[in-house]
Amino acid sequence: MRHVYIRGIMSLIWLAAAIVSGLSGNFEMAVLYVILGGVFLYTAYTTWKKEKDGKGDR
Protein backbone atom coordinates (compact mmCIF):
# COMPACT_ATOMS: atom_id res chain seq x y z
CA MET A 1 0.00 0.00 0.00
CA ARG A 2 2.98 2.28 0.53
CA HIS A 3 3.69 2.43 -3.21
CA VAL A 4 0.19 3.79 -3.79
CA TYR A 5 0.93 6.69 -1.45
CA ILE A 6 4.29 7.30 -3.10
CA ARG A 7 2.68 7.38 -6.55
CA GLY A 8 0.01 9.76 -5.27
CA ILE A 9 2.61 12.10 -3.82
CA MET A 10 4.64 11.95 -7.03
CA SER A 11 1.55 12.86 -9.04
CA LEU A 12 0.93 15.89 -6.82
CA ILE A 13 4.55 16.99 -7.30
CA TRP A 14 4.22 16.71 -11.11
CA LEU A 15 0.94 18.62 -11.06
CA ALA A 16 2.50 21.35 -8.89
CA ALA A 17 5.38 21.57 -11.37
CA ALA A 18 2.79 21.94 -14.15
CA ILE A 19 1.18 24.86 -12.35
CA VAL A 20 4.53 26.58 -11.80
CA SER A 21 5.52 26.02 -15.43
CA GLY A 22 2.19 27.31 -16.64
CA LEU A 23 2.48 30.45 -14.54
CA SER A 24 6.01 31.09 -15.78
CA GLY A 25 4.86 30.80 -19.40
CA ASN A 26 6.49 27.51 -20.32
CA PHE A 27 3.32 25.86 -21.61
CA GLU A 28 5.02 22.97 -23.42
CA MET A 29 6.56 21.72 -20.19
CA ALA A 30 3.31 22.37 -18.33
CA VAL A 31 1.50 20.03 -20.71
CA LEU A 32 4.20 17.39 -20.23
CA TYR A 33 3.96 17.69 -16.45
CA VAL A 34 0.17 17.41 -16.53
CA ILE A 35 0.47 14.22 -18.57
CA LEU A 36 3.07 12.77 -16.20
CA GLY A 37 1.00 13.72 -13.16
CA GLY A 38 -2.07 12.17 -14.72
CA VAL A 39 -0.25 8.92 -15.46
CA PHE A 40 1.06 8.67 -11.91
CA LEU A 41 -2.39 9.47 -10.51
CA TYR A 42 -4.05 6.91 -12.77
CA THR A 43 -1.63 4.14 -11.82
CA ALA A 44 -1.98 4.97 -8.13
CA TYR A 45 -5.78 4.85 -8.38
CA THR A 46 -5.91 1.58 -10.32
CA THR A 47 -3.44 -0.08 -7.95
CA TRP A 48 -5.38 1.18 -4.92
CA LYS A 49 -8.65 -0.05 -6.41
CA LYS A 50 -7.18 -3.48 -7.22
CA GLU A 51 -5.75 -3.89 -3.70
CA LYS A 52 -8.99 -2.70 -2.12
CA ASP A 53 -11.06 -5.23 -4.10
CA GLY A 54 -8.56 -8.03 -3.49
CA LYS A 55 -8.60 -7.65 0.31
CA GLY A 56 -12.31 -8.44 0.50
CA ASP A 57 -11.70 -11.92 -0.93
CA ARG A 58 -9.20 -13.02 1.70
Buried (B, 14 or more C-beta within 10 A) or exposed (E): EEEBEEBBEBBEBBBEBBEEBBEEEBEEBBEBBBEBBBBBBEBBBEBBEEEEEEEEEE
